Amino acid sequence: MIIREHYMTQIRPFYESDLIKIITGIRRCGKSVILRQIMSEIEKTGKRCLFLDFDLRPVSAGIPDADALIAYVNEYLGNDKLYVFLDEIQNVEGWNEAVRTLRLYNTSVFITGSNSQLLSREYTKELSGRYVSFRIRPFVYREAKEYANQMGRAFEISDYLIWGGFPAALEQPDDEARKRYLNDLNDTIVYNDLENRYNIRKKDIFERIVDFILVSNARIFSAKSIADYMKGQNIPVSVPTVIKYLGYLREAYVIDDIPLYSPKAKAKLNYYYKLFDEDVSFNSIRVSGNRFDLTHNLENIILNELIYMGYEVTVYQNKGREIDFRAVRDGKIYLVQVAYSVAEDKTYEKEFSAFADIDNTIKKIIITNDDIDYSTSTVYHYKLRDFLTMENL
């Protein structure tokens, strides 16, 4: 397994902190692996560590609740600080009480949890400012490529555009096995976890709405437009219900919603959003045959890469013309347009004209899968293969 230094760098400064370190993110994105990498790094300095995986039946059966967990950790306490790693902590009844207590001892506590049962909203409620959280995502391209190389397998940009970056998906021997794994993961996250957690009674309607949202990534929606579309498909659903379902998907890290930015108001517009899948595989497993939606998946992976680079991202409206991303980092603003190709004159005109009348002090970028450099005097063209290896814009 590769060392995910991007995340390790963020977590290291808190190794000695008495704050509870929460490693969060969508299922199977690699949280447990990072937890073990942190432990390995600390153990190499000669410090004492305790690791408990509550997904293992003997562990969860032997330590079922907060009192049992506190008593178990107590046996390992000593004069030296103990580094405690609790994987899938939501399986412990009263887990919040346990970790609040353990942090008061001579310990440094790290936890992960299945995000369908241990959500970011609950951190605030249950831990009340006593934590610091780190969101882990599926592999970006450079990580996926490194992992594939480590296994001696090929992994091309086209693979990333279709199958995304879930680590275990890369381990599968062929596309059929990969699709089977991703379908099972989808069923676990979307249907099992969410339907059970929120006690959703109209499961057929929920699943139809989720399928529509996930296959429609990189498009602008409002809750009302989704409800109107579903009603047109003879699926009666109210706007409040759509808002509720979107919230479930957002809390489980299945989707990201990116607000629109108005240059006129110099503010975000919070009633319309562009919805993106956490991983493009959620789109690909829903299409018929091999008619993969490479155009929207491309925009989706550009967003994922920009977030990975540390940019705050919104969608930019330039006098009625949409620019896919307004990316801000360290006070610098970049406008980024994405297209699969601009080789055709009509597409070239459409994509480049979106930048019309924008101040040239703002860097304007277009990213495509073309091999030819289409840069102009005012717009930088980044080839996708080059962009995917960049550290910043």
DRENDO-1510 file (C-alpha; in Angstrom, 1 decimal, always signed):
<recs>
REC; n; res; u; v; w
REC; 1; MET; +0.0; +0.0; +0.0 .
REC; 2; ILE; +1.3; +3.5; -0.8 .
REC; 3; ILE; +2.0; +6.0; +1.9 .
REC; 4; ARG; -0.6; +8.8; +1.4 .
REC; 5; GLU; +1.8; +11.6; +2.4 .
REC; 6; HIS; -0.8; +14.3; +1.4 .
REC; 7; TYR; -2.9; +13.3; +4.4 .
REC; 8; MET; -0.1; +12.2; +6.7 .
REC; 9; THR; +1.4; +15.7; +6.5 .
REC; 10; GLN; -1.9; +17.2; +7.8 .
REC; 11; ILE; -2.2; +14.7; +10.7 .
REC; 12; ARG; +1.4; +14.6; +12.0 .
REC; 13; PRO; +1.2; +18.0; +13.9 .
REC; 14; PHE; -1.6; +16.5; +16.1 .
REC; 15; TYR; +0.2; +13.2; +17.1 .
REC; 16; GLU; +0.8; +14.6; +20.6 .
REC; 17; SER; -2.4; +16.6; +20.9 .
REC; 18; ASP; -5.1; +15.6; +23.5 .
REC; 19; LEU; -7.7; +16.4; +20.8 .
REC; 20; ILE; -9.5; +13.3; +19.4 .
REC; 21; LYS; -8.1; +12.7; +15.9 .
REC; 22; ILE; -11.0; +11.7; +13.6 .
REC; 23; ILE; -10.1; +10.1; +10.3 .
REC; 24; THR; -13.3; +10.4; +8.2 .
REC; 25; GLY; -14.4; +9.8; +4.6 .
REC; 26; ILE; -16.5; +7.6; +2.4 .
REC; 27; ARG; -16.4; +3.9; +2.9 .
REC; 28; ARG; -13.4; +2.0; +1.5 .
REC; 29; CYS; -11.4; +5.2; +0.7 .
REC; 30; GLY; -8.5; +4.0; +2.8 .
REC; 31; LYS; -9.2; +5.4; +6.3 .
REC; 32; SER; -8.1; +2.2; +8.2 .
REC; 33; VAL; -4.9; +2.0; +6.1 .
REC; 34; ILE; -4.0; +5.5; +7.0 .
REC; 35; LEU; -4.7; +4.8; +10.7 .
REC; 36; ARG; -2.3; +1.9; +10.6 .
REC; 37; GLN; +0.3; +4.0; +8.8 .
REC; 38; ILE; +0.1; +6.6; +11.5 .
REC; 39; MET; +0.5; +3.8; +14.1 .
REC; 40; SER; +3.5; +2.3; +12.3 .
REC; 41; GLU; +5.2; +5.8; +12.1 .
REC; 42; ILE; +4.7; +6.4; +15.8 .
REC; 43; GLU; +5.9; +2.9; +16.8 .
REC; 44; LYS; +9.1; +3.4; +14.9 .
REC; 45; THR; +10.0; +6.1; +17.5 .
REC; 46; GLY; +9.7; +3.6; +20.3 .
REC; 47; LYS; +6.3; +4.8; +21.6 .
REC; 48; ARG; +3.6; +2.5; +22.8 .
REC; 49; CYS; +0.5; +2.0; +20.7 .
REC; 50; LEU; -2.8; +0.1; +21.1 .
REC; 51; PHE; -4.9; -0.8; +18.0 .
REC; 52; LEU; -8.5; -2.1; +18.2 .
REC; 53; ASP; -10.5; -3.0; +15.1 .
REC; 54; PHE; -14.1; -3.1; +16.0 .
REC; 55; ASP; -15.1; -4.5; +12.6 .
REC; 56; LEU; -13.6; -7.8; +14.0 .
REC; 57; ARG; -16.2; -9.8; +15.8 .
REC; 58; PRO; -14.0; -11.0; +18.7 .
REC; 59; VAL; -13.0; -7.4; +19.4 .
REC; 60; SER; -16.5; -5.9; +19.2 .
REC; 61; ALA; -18.0; -8.8; +21.2 .
REC; 62; GLY; -15.3; -8.5; +23.9 .
REC; 63; ILE; -15.5; -4.7; +24.2 .
REC; 64; PRO; -19.2; -3.9; +23.5 .
REC; 65; ASP; -19.6; -0.6; +25.3 .
REC; 66; ALA; -17.9; +2.5; +26.7 .
REC; 67; ASP; -17.3; +1.0; +30.1 .
REC; 68; ALA; -15.6; -2.1; +28.7 .
REC; 69; LEU; -13.5; +0.0; +26.3 .
REC; 70; ILE; -12.3; +2.4; +29.1 .
REC; 71; ALA; -11.5; -0.6; +31.3 .
REC; 72; TYR; -9.6; -2.4; +28.5 .
REC; 73; VAL; -7.4; +0.7; +27.7 .
REC; 74; ASN; -6.8; +1.3; +31.4 .
REC; 75; GLU; -4.9; -2.0; +31.5 .
REC; 76; TYR; -2.3; -0.6; +29.1 .
REC; 77; LEU; -1.9; +2.8; +30.7 .
REC; 78; GLY; +1.5; +3.6; +32.2 .
REC; 79; ASN; +3.9; +6.5; +32.8 .
REC; 80; ASP; +4.5; +6.9; +29.1 .
REC; 81; LYS; +1.8; +8.3; +26.8 .
REC; 82; LEU; -0.3; +5.6; +25.1 .
REC; 83; TYR; -1.3; +6.1; +21.5 .
REC; 84; VAL; -4.8; +4.6; +21.1 .
REC; 85; PHE; -6.2; +3.7; +17.6 .
REC; 86; LEU; -9.9; +2.8; +17.5 .
REC; 87; ASP; -11.0; +1.6; +14.0 .
REC; 88; GLU; -14.8; +1.5; +13.3 .
REC; 89; ILE; -15.5; +3.0; +16.7 .
REC; 90; GLN; -19.3; +3.3; +16.0 .
REC; 91; ASN; -19.6; -0.4; +16.8 .
REC; 92; VAL; -19.0; +0.5; +20.5 .
REC; 93; GLU; -22.2; +1.5; +22.4 .
REC; 94; GLY; -21.6; +4.9; +23.9 .
REC; 95; TRP; -18.4; +5.4; +21.9 .
REC; 96; ASN; -18.6; +9.2; +22.4 .
REC; 97; GLU; -18.5; +8.8; +26.2 .
REC; 98; ALA; -15.5; +6.5; +25.9 .
REC; 99; VAL; -13.3; +8.7; +23.7 .
REC; 100; ARG; -14.2; +11.8; +25.7 .
REC; 101; THR; -13.0; +10.0; +28.8 .
REC; 102; LEU; -9.9; +8.5; +27.2 .
REC; 103; ARG; -8.6; +11.8; +26.0 .
REC; 104; LEU; -8.3; +13.0; +29.6 .
REC; 105; TYR; -5.8; +10.2; +30.3 .
REC; 106; ASN; -2.2; +10.1; +29.3 .
REC; 107; THR; -3.2; +9.1; +25.8 .
REC; 108; SER; -3.4; +10.3; +22.2 .
REC; 109; VAL; -6.6; +9.0; +20.6 .
REC; 110; PHE; -7.2; +8.4; +16.9 .
REC; 111; ILE; -10.6; +7.0; +15.6 .
REC; 112; THR; -12.2; +6.1; +12.4 .
REC; 113; GLY; -15.9; +5.3; +11.8 .
REC; 114; SER; -18.2; +4.3; +9.0 .
REC; 115; ASN; -19.4; +7.6; +7.9 .
REC; 116; SER; -23.0; +6.4; +7.6 .
REC; 117; GLN; -23.1; +6.0; +11.4 .
REC; 118; LEU; -20.4; +8.5; +12.5 .
REC; 119; LEU; -21.1; +11.7; +10.6 .
REC; 120; SER; -19.4; +15.1; +10.7 .
REC; 121; ARG; -22.6; +16.7; +12.1 .
REC; 122; GLU; -22.4; +14.2; +15.0 .
REC; 123; TYR; -18.8; +15.1; +15.8 .
REC; 124; THR; -19.9; +18.6; +16.8 .
REC; 125; LYS; -22.8; +17.3; +18.8 .
REC; 126; GLU; -21.0; +14.4; +20.6 .
REC; 127; LEU; -17.5; +15.7; +21.0 .
REC; 128; SER; -18.1; +19.4; +21.3 .
REC; 129; GLY; -14.9; +21.0; +20.1 .
REC; 130; ARG; -12.7; +18.2; +21.6 .
REC; 131; TYR; -11.6; +16.9; +18.2 .
REC; 132; VAL; -9.9; +17.6; +14.9 .
REC; 133; SER; -11.1; +15.8; +11.8 .
REC; 134; PHE; -9.4; +14.8; +8.6 .
REC; 135; ARG; -11.4; +13.9; +5.5 .
REC; 136; ILE; -9.9; +11.2; +3.4 .
REC; 137; ARG; -11.0; +10.7; -0.2 .
REC; 138; PRO; -10.5; +8.0; -2.8 .
REC; 139; PHE; -7.3; +8.1; -4.8 .
REC; 140; VAL; -6.6; +11.0; -7.1 .
REC; 141; TYR; -4.8; +10.0; -10.3 .
REC; 142; ARG; -1.2; +10.2; -9.1 .
REC; 143; GLU; -2.0; +8.0; -6.1 .
REC; 144; ALA; -3.9; +5.5; -8.2 .
REC; 145; LYS; -1.1; +5.4; -10.7 .
REC; 146; GLU; +1.5; +4.8; -7.9 .
REC; 147; TYR; -0.6; +2.1; -6.4 .
REC; 148; ALA; -1.2; +0.3; -9.7 .
REC; 149; ASN; +2.6; +0.5; -10.4 .
REC; 150; GLN; +3.2; -1.0; -7.0 .
REC; 151; MET; +1.0; -4.0; -8.0 .
REC; 152; GLY; +2.6; -4.2; -11.4 .
REC; 153; ARG; -0.6; -3.2; -13.2 .
REC; 154; ALA; -1.3; -0.7; -15.9 .
REC; 155; PHE; -3.6; +2.2; -15.0 .
REC; 156; GLU; -4.3; +4.8; -17.6 .
REC; 157; ILE; -6.1; +8.1; -17.5 .
REC; 158; SER; -9.0; +6.5; -19.3 .
REC; 159; ASP; -9.3; +4.0; -16.5 .
REC; 160; TYR; -9.4; +6.8; -14.0 .
REC; 161; LEU; -12.1; +8.6; -16.0 .
REC; 162; ILE; -14.3; +5.5; -15.9 .
REC; 163; TRP; -13.5; +3.6; -12.7 .
REC; 164; GLY; -12.3; +6.4; -10.4 .
REC; 165; GLY; -10.0; +5.9; -7.4 .
REC; 166; PHE; -11.4; +3.5; -4.8 .
REC; 167; PRO; -8.2; +1.5; -3.8 .
REC; 168; ALA; -9.8; -1.9; -3.9 .
REC; 169; ALA; -11.3; -1.3; -7.3 .
REC; 170; LEU; -7.7; -1.0; -8.6 .
REC; 171; GLU; -6.9; -4.4; -7.2 .
REC; 172; GLN; -9.5; -6.2; -9.3 .
REC; 173; PRO; -8.2; -8.3; -12.2 .
REC; 174; ASP; -10.5; -6.9; -14.9 .
REC; 175; ASP; -13.3; -4.5; -15.6 .
REC; 176; GLU; -16.0; -7.0; -14.9 .
REC; 177; ALA; -14.6; -7.7; -11.5 .
REC; 178; ARG; -14.1; -4.0; -10.9 .
REC; 179; LYS; -17.7; -3.3; -11.8 .
REC; 180; ARG; -18.9; -6.1; -9.5 .
REC; 181; TYR; -16.9; -4.7; -6.6 .
REC; 182; LEU; -18.1; -1.2; -7.2 .
REC; 183; ASN; -21.7; -2.3; -7.4 .
REC; 184; ASP; -21.4; -4.1; -4.1 .
REC; 185; LEU; -19.8; -1.0; -2.5 .
REC; 186; ASN; -22.6; +1.2; -3.9 .
REC; 187; ASP; -25.2; -1.1; -2.5 .
REC; 188; THR; -23.6; -1.1; +0.9 .
REC; 189; ILE; -23.2; +2.7; +1.1 .
REC; 190; VAL; -26.3; +4.0; -0.6 .
REC; 191; TYR; -28.9; +1.4; +0.1 .
REC; 192; ASN; -27.7; -0.6; +3.1 .
REC; 193; ASP; -26.2; +2.2; +5.2 .
REC; 194; LEU; -28.4; +5.1; +4.4 .
REC; 195; GLU; -31.8; +3.3; +4.1 .
REC; 196; ASN; -31.2; +1.5; +7.4 .
REC; 197; ARG; -29.7; +4.5; +9.2 .
REC; 198; TYR; -32.5; +6.9; +8.3 .
REC; 199; ASN; -35.3; +4.2; +8.3 .
REC; 200; ILE; -36.3; +5.2; +4.8 .
REC; 201; ARG; -39.7; +3.6; +4.1 .
REC; 202; LYS; -40.2; +4.5; +0.4 .
REC; 203; LYS; -37.0; +2.8; -0.7 .
REC; 204; ASP; -37.9; +2.5; -4.3 .
REC; 205; ILE; -38.4; +6.3; -4.6 .
REC; 206; PHE; -35.2; +7.0; -2.6 .
REC; 207; GLU; -33.2; +4.7; -4.9 .
REC; 208; ARG; -34.6; +6.2; -8.1 .
REC; 209; ILE; -33.7; +9.7; -6.9 .
REC; 210; VAL; -30.2; +8.6; -5.8 .
REC; 211; ASP; -29.6; +6.9; -9.2 .
REC; 212; PHE; -30.7; +10.1; -11.0 .
REC; 213; ILE; -28.4; +12.3; -8.9 .
REC; 214; LEU; -25.4; +10.1; -9.3 .
REC; 215; VAL; -25.7; +9.5; -13.0 .
REC; 216; SER; -26.2; +13.3; -13.5 .
REC; 217; ASN; -22.9; +14.5; -12.0 .
REC; 218; ALA; -21.3; +17.8; -12.9 .
REC; 219; ARG; -24.7; +19.4; -13.6 .
REC; 220; ILE; -26.4; +22.4; -12.0 .
REC; 221; PHE; -29.5; +21.5; -9.9 .
REC; 222; SER; -31.8; +22.9; -7.3 .
REC; 223; ALA; -33.9; +20.7; -5.0 .
REC; 224; LYS; -37.0; +22.0; -6.9 .
REC; 225; SER; -35.6; +21.0; -10.4 .
REC; 226; ILE; -34.9; +17.5; -9.1 .
REC; 227; ALA; -38.4; +17.2; -7.7 .
REC; 228; ASP; -39.9; +18.5; -10.9 .
REC; 229; TYR; -37.9; +16.0; -13.0 .
REC; 230; MET; -39.0; +13.1; -10.8 .
REC; 231; LYS; -42.6; +14.2; -11.0 .
REC; 232; GLY; -42.3; +14.1; -14.8 .
REC; 233; GLN; -41.2; +10.5; -14.4 .
REC; 234; ASN; -44.4; +9.8; -12.4 .
REC; 235; ILE; -42.5; +9.7; -9.1 .
REC; 236; PRO; -44.2; +12.0; -6.6 .
REC; 237; VAL; -41.7; +13.6; -4.3 .
REC; 238; SER; -41.7; +16.9; -2.5 .
REC; 239; VAL; -38.9; +19.5; -2.5 .
REC; 240; PRO; -38.3; +19.0; +1.3 .
REC; 241; THR; -37.9; +15.3; +0.7 .
REC; 242; VAL; -35.3; +15.9; -2.0 .
REC; 243; ILE; -33.5; +18.3; +0.3 .
REC; 244; LYS; -33.5; +15.6; +3.0 .
REC; 245; TYR; -32.1; +12.9; +0.6 .
REC; 246; LEU; -29.4; +15.3; -0.7 .
REC; 247; GLY; -28.4; +15.8; +2.9 .
REC; 248; TYR; -28.1; +12.1; +3.5 .
REC; 249; LEU; -25.8; +11.7; +0.5 .
REC; 250; ARG; -23.7; +14.7; +1.4 .
REC; 251; GLU; -23.3; +13.5; +5.0 .
REC; 252; ALA; -22.2; +10.0; +3.8 .
REC; 253; TYR; -19.7; +11.7; +1.5 .
REC; 254; VAL; -21.4; +10.3; -1.6 .
REC; 255; ILE; -21.8; +13.7; -3.3 .
REC; 256; ASP; -20.3; +17.1; -3.1 .
REC; 257; ASP; -22.4; +20.2; -4.0 .
REC; 258; ILE; -20.5; +23.2; -5.2 .
REC; 259; PRO; -22.3; +26.6; -5.0 .
REC; 260; LEU; -22.4; +29.1; -7.8 .
REC; 261; TYR; -20.4; +32.3; -7.4 .
REC; 262; SER; -21.8; +35.6; -8.7 .
REC; 263; PRO; -19.1; +38.2; -9.6 .
REC; 264; LYS; -21.8; +40.9; -9.5 .
REC; 265; ALA; -22.8; +40.1; -5.9 .
REC; 266; LYS; -19.2; +38.9; -5.1 .
REC; 267; ALA; -20.8; +36.1; -3.1 .
REC; 268; LYS; -22.0; +32.5; -3.3 .
REC; 269; LEU; -25.5; +31.8; -4.5 .
REC; 270; ASN; -26.8; +29.1; -2.2 .
REC; 271; TYR; -30.0; +28.1; -3.9 .
REC; 272; TYR; -28.4; +26.4; -7.0 .
REC; 273; TYR; -25.6; +23.9; -6.8 .
REC; 274; LYS; -23.5; +21.9; -9.2 .
REC; 275; LEU; -23.6; +18.3; -7.9 .
REC; 276; PHE; -20.6; +16.0; -8.2 .
REC; 277; ASP; -20.0; +12.4; -7.2 .
REC; 278; GLU; -17.3; +11.6; -4.6 .
REC; 279; ASP; -16.0; +9.1; -7.1 .
REC; 280; VAL; -16.9; +8.9; -10.9 .
REC; 281; SER; -17.4; +5.2; -10.5 .
REC; 282; PHE; -20.9; +6.0; -9.1 .
REC; 283; ASN; -21.8; +7.3; -12.5 .
REC; 284; SER; -20.1; +4.6; -14.5 .
REC; 285; ILE; -21.8; +1.7; -12.8 .
REC; 286; ARG; -25.2; +3.2; -13.7 .
REC; 287; VAL; -24.7; +3.6; -17.5 .
REC; 288; SER; -25.8; +1.0; -20.0 .
REC; 289; GLY; -23.1; -1.1; -21.7 .
REC; 290; ASN; -19.9; +0.9; -22.3 .
REC; 291; ARG; -21.5; +4.3; -23.0 .
REC; 292; PHE; -19.5; +5.9; -20.2 .
REC; 293; ASP; -20.1; +9.6; -19.6 .
REC; 294; LEU; -16.5; +10.7; -20.1 .
REC; 295; THR; -17.4; +14.4; -20.5 .
REC; 296; HIS; -19.0; +14.9; -17.2 .
REC; 297; ASN; -16.7; +12.4; -15.5 .
REC; 298; LEU; -13.8; +14.5; -16.7 .
REC; 299; GLU; -15.2; +17.6; -15.0 .
REC; 300; ASN; -15.8; +15.6; -11.9 .
REC; 301; ILE; -12.2; +14.4; -11.6 .
REC; 302; ILE; -10.9; +17.9; -12.2 .
REC; 303; LEU; -13.0; +19.0; -9.2 .
REC; 304; ASN; -11.6; +16.2; -7.1 .
REC; 305; GLU; -8.1; +17.1; -8.1 .
REC; 306; LEU; -8.6; +20.8; -7.3 .
REC; 307; ILE; -10.0; +19.9; -3.9 .
REC; 308; TYR; -7.0; +17.6; -3.3 .
REC; 309; MET; -4.7; +20.5; -4.2 .
REC; 310; GLY; -6.3; +22.6; -1.5 .
REC; 311; TYR; -8.4; +25.0; -3.6 .
REC; 312; GLU; -11.8; +26.4; -2.5 .
REC; 313; VAL; -14.0; +25.8; -5.5 .
REC; 314; THR; -17.2; +27.4; -6.7 .
REC; 315; VAL; -18.9; +27.6; -10.1 .
REC; 316; TYR; -18.5; +31.0; -11.8 .
REC; 317; GLN; -21.2; +32.8; -13.8 .
REC; 318; ASN; -19.8; +35.2; -16.3 .
REC; 319; LYS; -22.8; +37.3; -17.6 .
REC; 320; GLY; -24.9; +34.1; -18.1 .
REC; 321; ARG; -22.0; +32.0; -19.4 .
REC; 322; GLU; -20.9; +29.3; -17.0 .
REC; 323; ILE; -17.2; +28.8; -16.2 .
REC; 324; ASP; -16.9; +25.4; -14.5 .
REC; 325; PHE; -14.7; +26.4; -11.6 .
REC; 326; ARG; -13.5; +29.4; -9.7 .
REC; 327; ALA; -10.6; +28.1; -7.7 .
REC; 328; VAL; -9.0; +30.1; -4.8 .
REC; 329; ARG; -5.9; +29.4; -2.8 .
REC; 330; ASP; -3.6; +31.7; -0.9 .
REC; 331; GLY; -5.6; +34.7; -2.1 .
REC; 332; LYS; -5.0; +33.8; -5.8 .
REC; 333; ILE; -8.0; +33.3; -8.1 .
REC; 334; TYR; -8.1; +31.0; -11.1 .
REC; 335; LEU; -10.9; +30.4; -13.6 .
REC; 336; VAL; -11.0; +26.9; -15.0 .
REC; 337; GLN; -13.0; +25.6; -17.9 .
REC; 338; VAL; -13.2; +21.9; -18.7 .
REC; 339; ALA; -13.9; +20.2; -22.0 .
REC; 340; TYR; -13.2; +16.7; -23.3 .
REC; 341; SER; -11.9; +18.2; -26.5 .
REC; 342; VAL; -11.9; +21.6; -28.3 .
REC; 343; ALA; -10.7; +20.2; -31.6 .
REC; 344; GLU; -14.0; +21.1; -33.3 .
REC; 345; ASP; -14.5; +24.8; -34.1 .
REC; 346; LYS; -17.9; +25.0; -32.5 .
REC; 347; THR; -16.7; +23.6; -29.2 .
REC; 348; TYR; -13.6; +25.7; -29.3 .
REC; 349; GLU; -15.6; +28.9; -29.7 .
REC; 350; LYS; -18.1; +27.9; -27.0 .
REC; 351; GLU; -15.5; +27.0; -24.4 .
REC; 352; PHE; -13.1; +29.9; -25.0 .
REC; 353; SER; -15.9; +32.5; -25.3 .
REC; 354; ALA; -16.9; +31.8; -21.7 .
REC; 355; PHE; -13.8; +33.8; -20.7 .
REC; 356; ALA; -14.9; +36.9; -22.6 .
REC; 357; ASP; -14.5; +40.3; -20.9 .
REC; 358; ILE; -12.9; +38.9; -17.8 .
REC; 359; ASP; -10.0; +40.9; -16.3 .
REC; 360; ASN; -6.7; +39.5; -17.5 .
REC; 361; THR; -5.2; +39.8; -14.0 .
REC; 362; ILE; -7.1; +36.6; -13.2 .
REC; 363; LYS; -5.5; +33.5; -14.7 .
REC; 364; LYS; -7.8; +31.7; -17.1 .
REC; 365; ILE; -7.3; +28.0; -17.8 .
REC; 366; ILE; -8.9; +25.4; -20.0 .
REC; 367; ILE; -8.3; +21.7; -19.4 .
REC; 368; THR; -9.0; +19.2; -22.1 .
REC; 369; ASN; -7.9; +15.7; -23.1 .
REC; 370; ASP; -6.4; +17.0; -26.4 .
REC; 371; ASP; -2.8; +16.5; -27.2 .
REC; 372; ILE; -2.5; +19.8; -29.2 .
REC; 373; ASP; -1.7; +23.0; -27.2 .
REC; 374; TYR; -4.6; +25.4; -27.7 .
REC; 375; SER; -3.3; +28.2; -25.5 .
REC; 376; THR; -4.0; +31.8; -26.6 .
REC; 377; SER; -2.5; +35.1; -25.4 .
REC; 378; THR; -5.0; +35.2; -22.6 .
REC; 379; VAL; -6.0; +31.6; -21.8 .
REC; 380; TYR; -3.7; +28.8; -20.7 .
REC; 381; HIS; -4.5; +25.3; -22.1 .
REC; 382; TYR; -3.5; +22.5; -19.8 .
REC; 383; LYS; -3.5; +19.0; -21.3 .
REC; 384; LEU; -5.2; +16.6; -18.9 .
REC; 385; ARG; -2.2; +14.3; -18.6 .
REC; 386; ASP; -0.1; +17.3; -17.5 .
REC; 387; PHE; -2.7; +18.7; -15.1 .
REC; 388; LEU; -3.1; +15.4; -13.3 .
REC; 389; THR; +0.6; +15.5; -12.2 .
REC; 390; MET; +0.5; +19.2; -11.1 .
REC; 391; GLU; +0.7; +20.3; -7.4 .
REC; 392; ASN; -1.0; +23.6; -8.1 .
REC; 393; LEU; -2.4; +25.7; -11.0 .
</recs>
